[in-house]
Amino acid sequence: APAAAPAAAPAAAPAATPAAAPAAAPATCEATAPSASRVALVSAHTWDPCIGDIYSTLYASATLCTAPRAQLLHELGAMLGALRVTHVTATPSLWSLLRSSPRELPCLELVALGGEALPYALVSEWLSRPSGRGPLIANTYGVTEATVYQTISHLSSISHLGSPAGAAPSHVCASR
C-alpha cells in the first residue's frame, strides 16, 4: 500500500472540498460518469500537460488525485490503486516505472501516454487484454509551443501517431 502522505500534503483531495484519505482499491470498478472520474496528477507542475489535467478535471467536476513525487516514482501502481484512479496522463518513461498489471488496477479507464516516443513493449500487456477489459490506451502527441496535444490515438496496436484533434489539419515532417 502507498505510504500515507504528510498531513500538510493530502494524498487525494477533491477539487473544491477538504482532503479525504484514500480508500483501498475495490475488487472491481464500474465505468464512471465524467464527474465521478478520478484523475491522477502525475506530470511535473512545470510541464504543460499538468495544466491540462488540472483544468479538464475541474471542468468535469471530477476529483484530482495527487501524491508526493517520490511516491509516484517508487510506488506508482500502489498509488493509482489506492486512490482508485480512473484517468492518467504520463510520459512513457514514468509509465515504465509501473510494476502493476492491468488486472491490479481495475478502476483505470484511460491511460494517455505522450511527450516522448511510445515503445510497443511498454503497452503490449495492456493491449493484449480481452476486448472491453482494462483501460483504453492512448498515444498523444503535441508540439507544446502550440498547445498541449494536437493528436491522439486510442491504440489497439502501435501503428500510428494519431488523428488531429477536432477539425485541425496535422502534418508530420521529418528529415532523413
Backbone as CSV, one residue per row, in Angstrom:
resi,resn,N_x,N_y,N_z,CA_x,CA_y,CA_z,C_x,C_y,C_z
1,ALA,0.848,-1.184,0.000,0.000,0.000,0.000,0.882,1.231,0.000
2,PRO,0.422,2.319,-0.648,1.239,3.520,-0.686,1.403,4.115,0.701
3,ALA,2.508,4.765,0.908,2.756,5.421,2.184,1.790,6.575,2.349
4,ALA,1.398,6.827,3.584,0.485,7.933,3.849,1.192,9.241,3.581
5,ALA,0.472,10.176,2.979,1.029,11.494,2.693,1.083,12.298,3.985
6,PRO,2.033,13.226,4.095,2.076,14.089,5.275,0.789,14.884,5.398
7,ALA,0.440,15.263,6.617,-0.810,15.982,6.857,-0.896,17.253,6.033
8,ALA,0.217,17.915,5.763,0.191,19.166,5.009,-0.030,18.937,3.523
9,ALA,0.183,17.718,3.022,0.002,17.413,1.599,-0.835,16.153,1.483
10,PRO,-2.179,16.272,1.482,-3.028,15.085,1.444,-2.797,14.257,0.196
11,ALA,-2.989,12.941,0.324,-2.777,12.034,-0.798,-3.827,12.225,-1.871
12,ALA,-5.044,12.574,-1.510,-6.087,12.791,-2.507,-6.983,13.901,-2.011
13,ALA,-7.307,14.812,-2.887,-8.177,15.907,-2.489,-9.170,16.204,-3.597
14,PRO,-10.476,16.126,-3.323,-11.430,16.551,-4.333,-11.165,18.004,-4.692
15,ALA,-11.482,18.382,-5.931,-11.104,19.693,-6.461,-11.519,20.851,-5.563
16,ALA,-12.699,20.843,-4.980,-13.137,22.003,-4.208,-13.649,21.618,-2.831
17,THR,-13.195,20.481,-2.299,-13.642,20.046,-0.988,-12.442,19.671,-0.137
18,PRO,-12.619,19.534,1.170,-11.494,19.159,2.032,-10.906,17.808,1.642
19,ALA,-9.662,17.595,1.998,-8.957,16.360,1.655,-9.626,15.149,2.288
20,ALA,-9.556,14.037,1.577,-10.103,12.776,2.074,-9.002,11.730,2.023
21,ALA,-8.970,10.844,2.980,-7.977,9.774,2.981,-8.314,8.783,1.880
22,PRO,-7.292,8.220,1.208,-7.567,7.269,0.150,-8.166,5.983,0.706
23,ALA,-9.078,5.412,-0.038,-9.681,4.135,0.342,-8.954,3.020,-0.390
24,ALA,-9.060,1.816,0.138,-8.451,0.690,-0.541,-9.140,0.466,-1.873
25,ALA,-8.390,0.006,-2.859,-8.953,-0.218,-4.184,-9.978,-1.345,-4.119
26,PRO,-11.148,-1.147,-4.707,-12.152,-2.208,-4.717,-11.752,-3.310,-5.683
27,ALA,-12.384,-4.465,-5.548,-12.072,-5.584,-6.430,-12.425,-5.257,-7.869
28,THR,-13.493,-4.537,-8.093,-13.877,-4.115,-9.431,-14.381,-2.689,-9.356
29,CYS,-14.414,-2.030,-10.484,-14.920,-0.667,-10.571,-15.870,-0.585,-11.744
30,GLU,-16.912,0.190,-11.583,-17.859,0.422,-12.659,-17.381,1.595,-13.498
31,ALA,-17.797,1.637,-14.763,-17.481,2.785,-15.604,-18.058,4.034,-14.953
32,THR,-17.336,5.115,-15.050,-17.747,6.308,-14.335,-18.257,7.393,-15.270
33,ALA,-19.127,8.227,-14.737,-19.538,9.455,-15.417,-18.394,10.435,-15.259
34,PRO,-18.270,11.441,-16.135,-17.149,12.376,-16.016,-16.986,12.978,-14.624
35,SER,-18.074,13.322,-13.949,-17.942,13.937,-12.626,-17.472,12.944,-11.564
36,ALA,-17.571,11.641,-11.832,-17.107,10.626,-10.887,-15.676,10.178,-11.198
37,SER,-15.091,10.729,-12.242,-13.729,10.357,-12.615,-12.731,10.813,-11.565
38,ARG,-11.649,10.052,-11.471,-10.566,10.370,-10.535,-9.292,10.437,-11.374
39,VAL,-8.784,11.645,-11.546,-7.656,11.905,-12.441,-6.371,12.031,-11.630
40,ALA,-5.384,11.207,-11.966,-4.090,11.284,-11.284,-3.272,12.417,-11.883
41,LEU,-2.783,13.279,-11.047,-1.900,14.353,-11.477,-0.471,13.857,-11.288
42,VAL,0.110,13.320,-12.364,1.453,12.749,-12.263,2.491,13.589,-12.997
43,SER,2.071,14.531,-13.815,3.009,15.394,-14.532,3.628,16.399,-13.568
44,ALA,4.883,16.702,-13.805,5.536,17.743,-13.014,4.787,19.054,-13.232
45,HIS,4.675,19.867,-12.199,3.915,21.107,-12.311,4.540,22.084,-13.299
46,THR,5.776,21.851,-13.698,6.436,22.707,-14.682,6.183,22.259,-16.120
47,TRP,5.459,21.153,-16.304,5.201,20.610,-17.638,3.759,20.933,-18.006
48,ASP,3.526,21.471,-19.190,2.195,21.968,-19.539,1.062,20.944,-19.499
49,PRO,1.270,19.636,-19.710,0.138,18.711,-19.535,-0.446,18.748,-18.120
50,CYS,0.347,19.140,-17.143,-0.157,19.288,-15.780,-1.315,20.280,-15.756
51,ILE,-1.159,21.401,-16.452,-2.208,22.416,-16.502,-3.444,21.855,-17.197
52,GLY,-3.245,21.123,-18.294,-4.379,20.497,-18.980,-5.121,19.527,-18.082
53,ASP,-4.375,18.725,-17.309,-5.012,17.776,-16.391,-5.813,18.509,-15.313
54,ILE,-5.246,19.569,-14.773,-5.928,20.312,-13.711,-7.217,20.937,-14.239
55,TYR,-7.135,21.690,-15.340,-8.318,22.393,-15.829,-9.390,21.458,-16.376
56,SER,-9.001,20.392,-17.074,-10.019,19.473,-17.580,-10.707,18.734,-16.434
57,THR,-9.963,18.428,-15.377,-10.556,17.782,-14.202,-11.535,18.716,-13.509
58,LEU,-11.140,19.958,-13.315,-12.039,20.933,-12.697,-13.276,21.164,-13.558
59,TYR,-13.093,21.271,-14.875,-14.208,21.494,-15.796,-15.239,20.367,-15.707
60,ALA,-14.756,19.135,-15.540,-15.648,17.975,-15.465,-16.191,17.744,-14.060
61,SER,-15.828,18.600,-13.105,-16.204,18.423,-11.697,-15.746,17.072,-11.170
62,ALA,-14.608,16.624,-11.659,-14.046,15.343,-11.238,-13.091,15.564,-10.064
63,THR,-12.465,14.493,-9.601,-11.539,14.552,-8.471,-10.113,14.485,-8.986
64,LEU,-9.286,15.394,-8.519,-7.869,15.431,-8.859,-7.106,14.707,-7.755
65,CYS,-6.396,13.651,-8.105,-5.665,12.836,-7.135,-4.177,13.154,-7.226
66,THR,-3.582,13.475,-6.090,-2.160,13.806,-6.067,-1.432,12.939,-5.054
67,ALA,-0.123,12.880,-5.213,0.734,12.148,-4.273,2.107,12.795,-4.319
68,PRO,2.893,12.607,-3.282,4.267,13.121,-3.315,5.035,12.531,-4.499
69,ARG,5.924,13.327,-5.081,6.689,12.901,-6.269,7.430,11.589,-6.022
70,ALA,8.022,11.413,-4.854,8.751,10.171,-4.551,7.826,8.960,-4.639
71,GLN,6.582,9.117,-4.204,5.625,8.011,-4.271,5.288,7.690,-5.723
72,LEU,5.147,8.719,-6.557,4.880,8.490,-7.987,6.020,7.702,-8.624
73,LEU,7.237,8.020,-8.253,8.394,7.379,-8.869,8.665,5.977,-8.347
74,HIS,8.285,5.701,-7.098,8.623,4.409,-6.500,7.434,3.500,-6.253
75,GLU,6.220,4.048,-6.210,5.028,3.255,-5.897,3.857,3.664,-6.789
76,LEU,4.105,3.859,-8.071,3.081,4.358,-8.979,1.835,3.471,-8.980
77,GLY,1.991,2.182,-9.139,0.842,1.273,-9.176,0.054,1.275,-7.883
78,ALA,0.760,1.244,-6.751,0.082,1.266,-5.458,-0.702,2.559,-5.285
79,MET,-0.130,3.673,-5.722,-0.806,4.959,-5.616,-2.056,4.988,-6.510
80,LEU,-1.933,4.534,-7.756,-3.087,4.524,-8.658,-4.208,3.644,-8.102
81,GLY,-3.858,2.495,-7.533,-4.858,1.598,-6.963,-5.503,2.146,-5.707
82,ALA,-4.687,2.649,-4.786,-5.215,3.145,-3.512,-6.131,4.355,-3.697
83,LEU,-5.821,5.188,-4.683,-6.648,6.379,-4.923,-7.780,6.109,-5.919
84,ARG,-7.919,4.863,-6.377,-8.971,4.453,-7.320,-8.984,5.356,-8.559
85,VAL,-7.799,5.610,-9.102,-7.644,6.486,-10.264,-8.322,5.868,-11.481
86,THR,-9.063,6.705,-12.214,-9.723,6.258,-13.441,-9.007,6.761,-14.696
87,HIS,-8.304,7.888,-14.606,-7.639,8.501,-15.758,-6.240,8.965,-15.367
88,VAL,-5.285,8.722,-16.251,-3.917,9.188,-16.004,-3.263,9.556,-17.332
89,THR,-2.526,10.655,-17.328,-1.711,11.083,-18.461,-0.271,11.111,-17.968
90,ALA,0.614,10.419,-18.677,2.004,10.319,-18.228,2.929,10.202,-19.428
91,THR,4.200,10.384,-19.177,5.195,10.086,-20.201,5.433,8.580,-20.205
92,PRO,5.850,8.036,-21.341,6.223,6.620,-21.336,7.315,6.305,-20.308
93,SER,8.236,7.237,-20.089,9.293,6.991,-19.087,8.711,6.784,-17.700
94,LEU,7.758,7.622,-17.308,7.127,7.452,-15.996,6.321,6.156,-15.969
95,TRP,5.554,5.881,-17.028,4.727,4.671,-17.081,5.594,3.415,-17.010
96,SER,6.833,3.490,-17.490,7.723,2.322,-17.446,8.093,1.934,-16.013
97,LEU,7.877,2.836,-15.057,8.144,2.531,-13.650,7.029,1.704,-13.015
98,LEU,5.890,1.594,-13.707,4.742,0.856,-13.184,5.058,-0.629,-13.115
99,ARG,4.813,-1.230,-11.981,5.050,-2.672,-11.803,3.738,-3.429,-11.628
100,SER,2.628,-2.776,-11.901,1.312,-3.403,-11.752,0.814,-3.872,-13.107
101,SER,0.008,-4.915,-13.090,-0.608,-5.408,-14.322,-1.995,-4.777,-14.454
102,PRO,-2.587,-4.859,-15.642,-3.927,-4.289,-15.826,-4.950,-4.815,-14.821
103,ARG,-4.886,-6.076,-14.483,-5.881,-6.639,-13.556,-5.727,-6.098,-12.136
104,GLU,-4.562,-5.558,-11.806,-4.341,-4.992,-10.477,-4.866,-3.560,-10.345
105,LEU,-5.289,-2.960,-11.461,-5.806,-1.588,-11.450,-7.179,-1.558,-12.114
106,PRO,-8.180,-2.183,-11.474,-9.493,-2.334,-12.109,-10.241,-1.025,-12.328
107,CYS,-9.908,0.043,-11.628,-10.617,1.315,-11.791,-10.123,2.107,-12.990
108,LEU,-8.939,1.802,-13.461,-8.320,2.580,-14.532,-9.100,2.431,-15.838
109,GLU,-9.554,3.562,-16.401,-10.341,3.571,-17.637,-9.564,4.099,-18.833
110,LEU,-8.649,5.050,-18.605,-7.903,5.655,-19.708,-6.482,5.961,-19.270
111,VAL,-5.525,5.516,-20.079,-4.115,5.835,-19.884,-3.666,6.558,-21.142
112,ALA,-3.306,7.838,-21.026,-2.810,8.619,-22.151,-1.310,8.814,-21.969
113,LEU,-0.542,8.337,-22.930,0.913,8.409,-22.851,1.441,9.315,-23.952
114,GLY,2.314,10.239,-23.610,2.854,11.155,-24.600,4.052,11.902,-24.070
115,GLY,4.542,12.806,-24.890,5.692,13.608,-24.525,7.004,13.018,-25.004
116,GLU,6.959,11.769,-25.440,8.133,11.080,-25.992,7.640,9.848,-26.734
117,ALA,8.534,9.194,-27.456,8.150,8.008,-28.236,7.570,6.931,-27.317
118,LEU,6.556,6.240,-27.815,5.886,5.187,-27.053,6.300,3.824,-27.598
119,PRO,7.165,3.099,-26.892,7.575,1.770,-27.360,6.457,0.738,-27.155
120,TYR,6.273,-0.123,-28.140,5.235,-1.149,-28.076,5.392,-2.029,-26.840
121,ALA,6.618,-2.389,-26.500,6.846,-3.286,-25.358,6.263,-2.722,-24.064
122,LEU,6.206,-1.411,-23.962,5.704,-0.780,-22.739,4.205,-1.005,-22.540
123,VAL,3.455,-1.113,-23.619,1.999,-1.240,-23.501,1.466,-2.570,-24.029
124,SER,2.332,-3.463,-24.460,1.866,-4.716,-25.074,0.968,-5.528,-24.141
125,GLU,1.311,-5.629,-22.860,0.469,-6.378,-21.919,-0.906,-5.721,-21.792
126,TRP,-0.945,-4.403,-21.816,-2.193,-3.665,-21.678,-3.046,-3.804,-22.935
127,LEU,-2.399,-3.930,-24.105,-3.138,-4.057,-25.361,-3.586,-5.491,-25.634
128,SER,-2.981,-6.476,-24.974,-3.314,-7.877,-25.245,-4.470,-8.390,-24.400
129,ARG,-5.077,-7.549,-23.599,-6.197,-7.960,-22.759,-7.419,-8.243,-23.636
130,PRO,-8.368,-9.039,-23.152,-9.591,-9.283,-23.917,-10.329,-7.971,-24.189
131,SER,-10.967,-7.885,-25.317,-11.685,-6.671,-25.715,-12.665,-6.235,-24.627
132,GLY,-12.651,-4.942,-24.329,-13.565,-4.404,-23.333,-13.091,-4.531,-21.909
133,ARG,-11.926,-5.112,-21.688,-11.402,-5.253,-20.325,-10.157,-4.396,-20.172
134,GLY,-10.126,-3.641,-19.132,-8.978,-2.788,-18.889,-9.151,-1.430,-19.531
135,PRO,-8.197,-0.555,-19.298,-8.327,0.820,-19.775,-8.042,0.963,-21.263
136,LEU,-8.550,2.045,-21.836,-8.132,2.435,-23.179,-6.720,2.972,-23.051
137,ILE,-5.887,2.656,-24.007,-4.529,3.175,-24.039,-4.469,4.166,-25.192
138,ALA,-4.016,5.376,-24.919,-3.945,6.410,-25.949,-2.514,6.893,-26.103
139,ASN,-2.130,7.116,-27.354,-0.848,7.724,-27.674,-1.137,9.177,-28.033
140,THR,-0.546,10.109,-27.302,-0.782,11.519,-27.558,0.483,12.159,-28.107
141,TYR,0.286,13.210,-28.883,1.422,13.939,-29.433,1.040,15.395,-29.553
142,GLY,1.965,16.256,-29.272,1.711,17.669,-29.456,2.975,18.485,-29.345
143,VAL,3.008,19.529,-30.126,4.098,20.486,-30.037,3.689,21.463,-28.947
144,THR,4.360,21.424,-27.822,3.892,22.181,-26.669,3.887,23.682,-26.891
145,GLU,4.664,24.163,-27.844,4.650,25.593,-28.110,3.323,26.030,-28.742
146,ALA,2.598,25.099,-29.332,1.322,25.421,-29.976,0.144,25.139,-29.037
147,THR,0.144,24.013,-28.400,-0.873,23.599,-27.434,-0.400,22.289,-26.826
148,VAL,-1.075,21.773,-25.854,-0.587,20.562,-25.192,-0.621,19.362,-26.131
149,TYR,-1.754,19.080,-26.753,-1.853,17.930,-27.652,-2.525,18.346,-28.957
150,GLN,-1.999,17.845,-30.064,-2.665,18.028,-31.340,-3.219,16.724,-31.888
151,THR,-2.636,15.599,-31.504,-3.142,14.313,-31.986,-3.306,13.347,-30.815
152,ILE,-4.237,12.428,-31.002,-4.452,11.364,-30.019,-4.949,10.141,-30.767
153,SER,-4.520,8.998,-30.336,-4.963,7.753,-30.941,-5.218,6.733,-29.850
154,HIS,-6.425,6.178,-29.801,-6.695,5.055,-28.907,-6.103,3.840,-29.582
155,LEU,-5.218,3.167,-28.907,-4.433,2.115,-29.528,-5.053,0.735,-29.373
156,SER,-4.933,-0.026,-30.445,-5.147,-1.458,-30.368,-3.816,-2.126,-30.683
157,SER,-2.926,-1.350,-31.292,-1.541,-1.737,-31.535,-0.776,-0.442,-31.774
158,ILE,0.533,-0.500,-31.722,1.332,0.687,-32.015,1.451,0.751,-33.529
159,SER,0.603,1.545,-34.151,0.614,1.577,-35.604,0.700,2.976,-36.178
160,HIS,0.207,3.969,-35.440,0.269,5.325,-35.974,0.251,6.350,-34.847
161,LEU,0.600,7.547,-35.206,0.723,8.631,-34.242,-0.605,9.073,-33.684
162,GLY,-1.632,9.082,-34.494,-2.934,9.530,-34.031,-3.600,10.407,-35.058
163,SER,-4.749,10.885,-34.733,-5.516,11.742,-35.618,-5.535,13.150,-35.050
164,PRO,-5.676,14.143,-35.924,-5.730,15.520,-35.423,-6.900,15.726,-34.476
165,ALA,-6.692,16.576,-33.494,-7.754,16.933,-32.565,-8.730,17.861,-33.278
166,GLY,-10.020,17.583,-33.159,-11.035,18.424,-33.797,-10.891,18.408,-35.309
167,ALA,-11.082,19.567,-35.930,-11.013,19.669,-37.384,-9.672,20.226,-37.848
168,ALA,-8.714,20.325,-36.954,-7.417,20.904,-37.309,-6.629,19.966,-38.206
169,PRO,-5.954,20.514,-39.246,-5.093,19.663,-40.059,-3.831,19.315,-39.285
170,SER,-3.209,18.205,-39.607,-1.997,17.782,-38.914,-1.035,17.211,-39.940
171,HIS,0.213,17.649,-39.885,1.268,17.140,-40.790,2.495,16.832,-39.947
172,VAL,3.094,15.679,-40.186,4.322,15.326,-39.502,5.444,15.405,-40.519
173,CYS,6.434,16.222,-40.238,7.577,16.411,-41.126,8.815,15.851,-40.458
174,ALA,9.585,15.102,-41.203,10.809,14.539,-40.652,11.904,14.609,-41.705
175,SER,13.106,14.872,-41.271,14.226,14.869,-42.208,14.809,13.477,-42.247
176,ARG,15.447,13.177,-43.352,16.063,11.854,-43.495,17.553,11.968,-43.385
